[in-house]
Protein backbone atom coordinates (compact mmCIF):
# COMPACT_ATOMS: atom_id res chain seq x y z
CA UNK A 1 0.00 0.00 0.00
CA UNK A 2 0.93 3.62 -0.37
CA UNK A 3 2.59 4.94 2.83
CA UNK A 4 -0.15 7.58 3.05
CA UNK A 5 -2.88 4.94 3.32
CA UNK A 6 -4.83 4.65 6.51
CA UNK A 7 -3.75 1.12 7.33
CA UNK A 8 -6.37 0.84 10.05
CA UNK A 9 -9.19 1.31 7.54
CA UNK A 10 -11.11 -1.93 7.40
CA UNK A 11 -14.65 -3.26 7.83
CA UNK A 12 -16.16 -3.82 11.24
CA UNK A 13 -15.54 -7.22 12.82
CA UNK A 14 -18.66 -9.22 13.74
CA UNK A 15 -19.46 -12.85 14.48
CA UNK A 16 -20.04 -15.27 11.60
CA UNK A 17 -23.83 -15.31 11.95
CA UNK A 18 -24.07 -11.52 11.69
CA UNK A 19 -21.63 -11.49 8.78
CA UNK A 20 -23.62 -14.18 6.93
CA UNK A 21 -26.87 -12.27 7.46
CA UNK A 22 -25.36 -9.17 5.84
CA UNK A 23 -24.00 -11.25 3.00
CA UNK A 24 -27.37 -12.94 2.46
CA UNK A 25 -29.02 -9.53 2.14
CA UNK A 26 -26.41 -8.46 -0.41
CA UNK A 27 -26.87 -11.73 -2.31
CA UNK A 28 -30.47 -10.75 -3.07
CA UNK A 29 -29.19 -7.64 -4.84
CA UNK A 30 -26.45 -9.63 -6.60
CA UNK A 31 -28.98 -12.10 -7.97
CA UNK A 32 -31.21 -9.27 -9.20
CA UNK A 33 -28.16 -7.74 -10.89
CA UNK A 34 -27.37 -11.08 -12.55
CA UNK A 35 -30.93 -11.49 -13.80
CA UNK A 36 -30.94 -7.94 -15.18
CA UNK A 37 -27.66 -8.69 -16.95
CA UNK A 38 -29.27 -11.79 -18.47
CA UNK A 39 -32.22 -9.69 -19.65
CA UNK A 40 -29.91 -7.12 -21.24
CA UNK A 41 -27.98 -9.89 -22.99
CA UNK A 42 -31.27 -11.28 -24.28
CA UNK A 43 -32.16 -7.85 -25.69
CA UNK A 44 -28.68 -7.61 -27.23
CA UNK A 45 -29.29 -10.89 -29.06
CA UNK A 46 -32.46 -9.41 -30.54
CA UNK A 47 -30.87 -6.25 -31.93
CA UNK A 48 -31.01 -5.74 -35.69
CA UNK A 49 -27.68 -5.70 -37.53
CA UNK A 50 -25.98 -3.65 -40.21
CA UNK A 51 -23.94 -4.89 -43.14
CA UNK A 52 -20.27 -3.92 -43.16
CA UNK A 53 -17.62 -4.24 -45.85
CA UNK A 54 -16.43 -7.85 -45.81
CA UNK A 55 -13.64 -6.95 -48.23
CA UNK A 56 -12.12 -4.22 -46.03
CA UNK A 57 -8.35 -4.86 -46.13
CA UNK A 58 -6.33 -5.78 -43.06
CA UNK A 59 -2.65 -6.61 -42.67
CA UNK A 60 -1.73 -9.79 -40.80
CA UNK A 61 1.35 -11.95 -40.39
CA UNK A 62 0.81 -13.41 -43.87
CA UNK A 63 0.30 -9.99 -45.43
CA UNK A 64 -2.90 -8.50 -46.86
CA UNK A 65 -6.18 -10.19 -45.88
CA UNK A 66 -9.79 -9.05 -45.53
CA UNK A 67 -12.28 -8.69 -42.70
CA UNK A 68 -13.89 -11.89 -43.94
CA UNK A 69 -10.57 -13.75 -43.59
CA UNK A 70 -10.32 -12.71 -39.93
CA UNK A 71 -13.31 -14.96 -39.16
CA UNK A 72 -10.98 -17.95 -39.82
CA UNK A 73 -13.99 -19.82 -41.21
CA UNK A 74 -16.13 -19.39 -38.12
CA UNK A 75 -19.60 -17.84 -38.07
CA UNK A 76 -18.90 -15.05 -35.59
CA UNK A 77 -16.03 -12.71 -34.80
CA UNK A 78 -15.25 -10.46 -31.85
CA UNK A 79 -12.70 -7.76 -32.66
CA UNK A 80 -11.04 -5.34 -30.28
CA UNK A 81 -9.81 -2.15 -31.97
CA UNK A 82 -6.49 -1.41 -30.27
CA UNK A 83 -5.34 2.23 -30.22
CA UNK A 84 -1.81 2.95 -31.40
CA UNK A 85 0.56 5.89 -31.14
CA UNK A 86 2.60 5.56 -34.33
CA UNK A 87 6.32 6.19 -33.98
CA UNK A 88 6.16 6.16 -30.17
CA UNK A 89 8.07 3.83 -27.88
CA UNK A 90 6.47 0.93 -26.04
CA UNK A 91 6.27 3.00 -22.86
CA UNK A 92 4.09 5.53 -24.68
CA UNK A 93 1.55 3.06 -26.07
CA UNK A 94 -2.07 3.01 -24.94
CA UNK A 95 -2.29 1.91 -21.33
CA UNK A 96 -6.02 1.15 -21.49
CA UNK A 97 -5.77 -1.03 -24.60
CA UNK A 98 -2.75 -2.77 -23.09
CA UNK A 99 -4.75 -3.45 -19.92
CA UNK A 100 -7.68 -4.91 -21.84
CA UNK A 101 -5.69 -6.95 -24.36
CA UNK A 102 -3.36 -8.43 -21.74
CA UNK A 103 -6.27 -10.35 -20.25
CA UNK A 104 -7.17 -12.17 -23.48
CA UNK A 105 -5.27 -15.43 -23.83
CA UNK A 106 -7.39 -18.60 -24.04
CA UNK A 107 -9.64 -18.66 -27.10
CA UNK A 108 -10.67 -22.31 -27.17
CA UNK A 109 -13.97 -21.67 -25.39
CA UNK A 110 -14.90 -19.02 -27.94
CA UNK A 111 -13.85 -21.30 -30.79
CA UNK A 112 -16.01 -24.11 -29.41
CA UNK A 113 -18.99 -21.83 -29.94
CA UNK A 114 -18.01 -20.91 -33.49
CA UNK A 115 -16.60 -17.52 -32.45
CA UNK A 116 -13.21 -16.14 -33.50
CA UNK A 117 -11.40 -13.33 -31.72
CA UNK A 118 -8.87 -10.86 -33.11
CA UNK A 119 -7.13 -7.59 -32.32
CA UNK A 120 -7.43 -4.91 -35.00
CA UNK A 121 -4.62 -2.45 -34.31
CA UNK A 122 -4.56 1.14 -35.46
CA UNK A 123 -0.79 1.08 -36.01
CA UNK A 124 1.39 -0.25 -38.84
CA UNK A 125 1.80 -4.01 -38.68
CA UNK A 126 5.60 -4.17 -38.43
CA UNK A 127 5.69 -1.76 -35.52
CA UNK A 128 2.60 -2.93 -33.63
CA UNK A 129 3.33 -6.65 -34.04
CA UNK A 130 6.65 -6.07 -32.25
CA UNK A 131 4.60 -4.75 -29.35
CA UNK A 132 2.40 -7.85 -29.49
CA UNK A 133 5.51 -10.03 -29.32
CA UNK A 134 7.02 -7.99 -26.48
CA UNK A 135 3.81 -8.36 -24.47
CA UNK A 136 3.61 -12.08 -25.28
CA UNK A 137 0.09 -11.86 -26.64
CA UNK A 138 -1.03 -14.83 -28.70
CA UNK A 139 -4.35 -13.60 -30.11
CA UNK A 140 -4.62 -13.07 -33.89
CA UNK A 141 -3.26 -9.60 -34.67
CA UNK A 142 -4.10 -7.39 -37.64
CA UNK A 143 -3.25 -3.84 -38.62
CA UNK A 144 -6.06 -1.68 -39.98
CA UNK A 145 -4.60 0.32 -42.91
CA UNK A 146 -5.80 3.91 -43.39
CA UNK A 147 -8.10 2.95 -46.26
CA UNK A 148 -10.07 0.60 -44.01
CA UNK A 149 -10.47 2.85 -40.99
CA UNK A 150 -13.59 4.68 -42.18
CA UNK A 151 -15.10 1.48 -43.54
CA UNK A 152 -14.79 -0.32 -40.20
CA UNK A 153 -14.75 2.41 -37.57
CA UNK A 154 -17.66 4.37 -39.11
CA UNK A 155 -17.30 7.67 -37.22
CA UNK A 156 -16.32 6.00 -33.95
CA UNK A 157 -12.79 5.61 -32.59
CA UNK A 158 -10.25 2.94 -31.77
CA UNK A 159 -10.86 1.38 -28.38
CA UNK A 160 -14.17 -0.18 -29.42
CA UNK A 161 -15.15 -3.83 -28.99
CA UNK A 162 -17.23 -5.13 -31.91
CA UNK A 163 -19.23 -8.30 -32.60
CA UNK A 164 -19.73 -9.53 -36.16
CA UNK A 165 -21.79 -12.24 -37.82
CA UNK A 166 -20.87 -13.86 -41.13
CA UNK A 167 -23.47 -15.12 -43.59
CA UNK A 168 -21.58 -16.68 -46.47
CA UNK A 169 -19.46 -13.90 -47.97
CA UNK A 170 -21.40 -11.14 -46.24
CA UNK A 171 -20.45 -9.66 -42.85
CA UNK A 172 -22.77 -7.87 -40.45
CA UNK A 173 -22.00 -5.84 -37.37
CA UNK A 174 -24.34 -6.90 -34.56
CA UNK A 175 -23.07 -4.97 -31.53
CA UNK A 176 -20.35 -2.61 -30.35
CA UNK A 177 -19.33 -0.96 -27.09
CA UNK A 178 -16.46 1.01 -25.59
CA UNK A 179 -15.28 2.56 -22.32
CA UNK A 180 -16.60 0.57 -19.38
CA UNK A 181 -18.47 -1.60 -21.84
CA UNK A 182 -15.07 -3.22 -22.54
CA UNK A 183 -14.74 -4.43 -18.95
CA UNK A 184 -15.80 -8.03 -19.74
CA UNK A 185 -12.33 -8.32 -21.34
CA UNK A 186 -10.62 -7.57 -18.01
CA UNK A 187 -10.95 -10.28 -15.37
CA UNK A 188 -8.75 -8.22 -13.00
CA UNK A 189 -11.54 -5.69 -12.54
CA UNK A 190 -14.11 -8.38 -11.84
CA UNK A 191 -11.87 -9.89 -9.19
CA UNK A 192 -10.96 -6.53 -7.66
CA UNK A 193 -14.66 -5.76 -7.33
CA UNK A 194 -14.91 -8.76 -4.99
CA UNK A 195 -12.26 -7.41 -2.61
CA UNK A 196 -12.81 -5.11 0.33
CA UNK A 197 -10.79 -2.23 -1.15
CA UNK A 198 -12.14 -2.66 -4.70
CA UNK A 199 -10.30 -1.04 -7.60
CA UNK A 200 -8.84 1.69 -5.36
CA UNK A 201 -9.84 4.31 -7.91
CA UNK A 202 -10.93 7.83 -7.02
CA UNK A 203 -14.45 7.56 -8.44
CA UNK A 204 -15.47 4.54 -6.36
CA UNK A 205 -18.01 4.80 -3.56
CA UNK A 206 -15.91 3.49 -0.67
CA UNK A 207 -15.93 4.23 3.07
CA UNK A 208 -13.82 7.07 4.41
CA UNK A 209 -10.19 6.07 4.74
CA UNK A 210 -10.27 3.31 2.13
CA UNK A 211 -7.18 3.37 -0.16
CA UNK A 212 -7.78 5.25 -3.42
CA UNK A 213 -4.77 5.87 -5.63
CA UNK A 214 -5.79 6.12 -9.26
CA UNK A 215 -7.82 8.39 -11.47
CA UNK A 216 -9.93 7.18 -14.39
CA UNK A 217 -7.96 8.97 -17.11
CA UNK A 218 -5.34 6.32 -17.81
CA UNK A 219 -3.37 6.57 -14.59
CA UNK A 220 -5.13 3.46 -13.29
CA UNK A 221 -3.39 1.42 -16.00
CA UNK A 222 0.14 2.87 -15.67
CA UNK A 223 2.91 2.36 -13.13
CA UNK A 224 6.19 4.30 -13.00
CA UNK A 225 5.73 5.79 -16.45
CA UNK A 226 4.64 2.69 -18.38
CA UNK A 227 1.55 0.57 -18.90
CA UNK A 228 1.65 -1.61 -15.78
CA UNK A 229 1.83 -4.99 -17.55
CA UNK A 230 5.04 -4.02 -19.35
CA UNK A 231 7.20 -4.24 -16.24
CA UNK A 232 6.95 -8.03 -15.92
CA UNK A 233 7.93 -8.41 -19.59
CA UNK A 234 11.01 -6.24 -19.10
CA UNK A 235 11.91 -8.19 -15.96
CA UNK A 236 11.74 -11.37 -18.05
CA UNK A 237 14.34 -9.92 -20.42
CA UNK A 238 12.10 -9.20 -23.39
CA UNK A 239 13.02 -6.37 -25.73
CA UNK A 240 10.56 -3.52 -26.04
CA UNK A 241 12.26 -2.17 -29.18
CA UNK A 242 9.54 -1.28 -31.66
CA UNK A 243 11.96 0.23 -34.14
CA UNK A 244 10.99 3.72 -32.96
CA UNK A 245 13.20 6.55 -31.64
CA UNK A 246 14.16 6.03 -28.02
CA UNK A 247 13.45 9.65 -27.06
CA UNK A 248 10.09 10.29 -28.69
N, C-alpha and C positions, 0 to 999 in steps of 0.2 A: 504493500500500500504506500501511497504518498505520505511522507512524514507529517504533512499537515492534516491528515485524516484524524477524525475523532475515533480512536481505536476502541473506545468504550461503547460506540454506537452499535446497538444490537437489539433484536426483539426481546420482549419480556419473556421471562422463564416461568412456565406453568407446569402443572402435572400433565401426564399423558392424556388423561380423559378430557381435560379442558382443551388441550391442543387439538385432539381429534375432533372435538365438537366444532371448533373454529374451522378446521380443514373441511369437515363435512358440509358446513354452510357455504364455503367457497366452492366446493365441488359442484354444488347446484348451479352456480354461475358459470363454472367451466363447462359443464355439460350443455347449458343453453348456448354458450359461445360456440361449442363444437357443432351443435345442431344448426345454428345460424350459418356457420361456415359451410356446412353441407348444403344448405338451401341456396347459398350464393353460388356454390360450385354447380349446382343443378341448373341455376339460371344461366350461368356461363356456358354450359353445354347446349343451351337452347338459343344462344345468340345467332343472328344471321352471320354471314361471312362475306368477304370481298375478294375478288380475284386479284392476284398480284402477278408480276411478270416472272414466269417460270424460267425465262431465258436470261434473267439478269446475271451478268458475269460476276464471278468471284475468283480469287486466286488462292489455290491451295498448294499443298506440298508437291503435287504432280503438275502444277501450272494452272492454266485457265480452266474453270469449270462453270457450271451454272447453279442457280438456286435449286433447280430440280435435282441436280447431282448430289447436293448436300443431304438429301433425304436418304441416300445410300440404299434405295430400293424400298424403304419403309413407307408406311401410309402417312405418318405424322412427323413433324419436325418442331423442336423447340430451339430457338436461336437467341443467344444473348449478344447484344450489340455492344462490344467492348470499346470504350473511348480510348483514344490514343493521342499523345502529344508528339507529333513527328519531329525527329531530330533531337529530342530530349533524351537525357540519360535514364537509366532504369529507376533511379531515385525520384525522378520527376514524373513518372507515369501515374495514371489515375489510381488513387488509393481505394476508391469505392469499387471500381471494377475489379481491381486486384483482390479485394476482400471477397466479393461475390464469387469470382471465378475460382479462387483457391479452394472453395468448398466442393466443387464439382469434380468427382473422380470416378465413381463406379456407375457405369451406364447400363449394365446388364439388365437391371430391373426395368428401365425404360425400353430397352430393346425387346424385352419379352412381351411388351405390350404394343409392339409395332411402332415405337417412337424413337426417332433419332434425336441427338442433341449436338449442337455445334456452337462455337464462338465465331461471330462475325466481327472482325476487328477493323477499326477505322484506319489503322496505319498501314504502311506498305508491308508486304508479306516478309521480305527479307529481314527487315528491322524488327517487326512485331513477333515473328516466329522465334527470334533469338530470345525475346522476353519470355515466350512460352516455354522454351527449353530451360532457361535460367530458373523459372519458377517450378519446373518439373510437372507442368500440366500435361495431361494425356488426352484431353478432349479434342475432337476434330477442330482444326483452326483454319479459318479463311480470312483473307483480306478483302474488304469491300472497296473496289476501285472507284475513283471519283464518278465515273459514268453510271454507276449502279446506286449511288447514295440516294438520289432523289427517287429512284424507282422503288427502293426498298424502305427508306426512312419515311418518305411521304410527309414532309413538313413536321417531323418530330425531331429527335436528337439521339445520338448514341447514348447508351445506358438503358435502352429499352429491352424488355424480355418479350419475345413474340412466339406465338403458337401458329403453326401452319398445318394445313391438310392438303394432301395430294389426291387428285382424282385423275388417273392416267397421266397425261402430260400437262395437266392444268394444276396450278397451285393457288390455294386460297388462304388468306389470313383470317384466323378465327378469333384471335384475342391478342391484346398486348397490354403491358403495364410498365411502370417505372417507379423510381423512388422507393418508398417502403413496400410497394407492390412486388419488388424483387426479393423481399426477405425470405420467401420459401427456398431460395438458393443457399441461404446462409444458416447452417445448423447451429453455429456458435451463438447467434442471437436467440434462437429458440431455447438453447440450454441456459444461457445467461438469464433469460426471463424466468427460469425456475429457481434461481438462486436468490438469497435474501437481499443482496446488494444490486441485483439486476444488471443492467448494462453500464451503470455508473456514468450515464450521460446527463448533461445539464437539464434536458427537457423533461426527464422522468419525474413522475409524482412519487417521491420517496420521503420517508420521515426525516425530520430535522437531524442533521449530523451524519446522515448516510454518505458514503464516499461518492463524489461526482467529479469526474476529471475532464470529460471530453465534451466538446460541442457537437453539433450535428452538421458541420460544414466541411467535413473531410478530416478534421483532427482526430475523430474517433477511430480512423483507419490507419493513422500514421504513428510512428514511434521513432524519436530521435532523427527526424528528417527524412524518413523513408516510409513507404507502405510497410506496415508491421510485418507481414509475412515474408518480406525479403530478407530479414535478418537471419533466419534459420538457414536460408539457402546460401548466404555468404559464409556463415559459420561452417557449412558443409563443404566449402571450397569451390562452389560454383562461380563461374565468371558471369558478371552482369554486363559485359561489354556488348552493347547493341550496335556497335559501329558508329556511334554518335560522338560528338565532341565531349570531352570530359568536363569542361567548364561551360556548360550551356546556361 
